[in-house]
């Protein structure tokens, strides 16, 4: 059951989507001097993926212009806006990361689904 943010953190049962968060890391240089990047897994965990609608969508798009989803999960250091979230063949580009309650317990990612 999801609790009100003034009461406390989200209950564990809300996290029902098993996601993998990756980030591209430069692993070398190509023949023409371009960077060669490889996706590296930062964390795999359970999260809640929720499509944005109505007022939440309007608010999210003030931060990330093309936001489509909000992903709530336990806090993990190293998750930054350059990361991607993988879920059952779907890919989401992270546009913003918010640490709820500023206590490194839970975080919300504002993301855009890649078509």
Secondary structure, 3 states (H helix, E strand, C coil): CCCCCCCCCCCHHHCCEEEEEEEEEEEEECCCCCEEEEEEEEEEEEEEEEECCHHHHHHHCCCCCCCCEEEEEECCCCCCCCCEEEECCEEEEEEEEEEECCCCCEEEEEEEECC
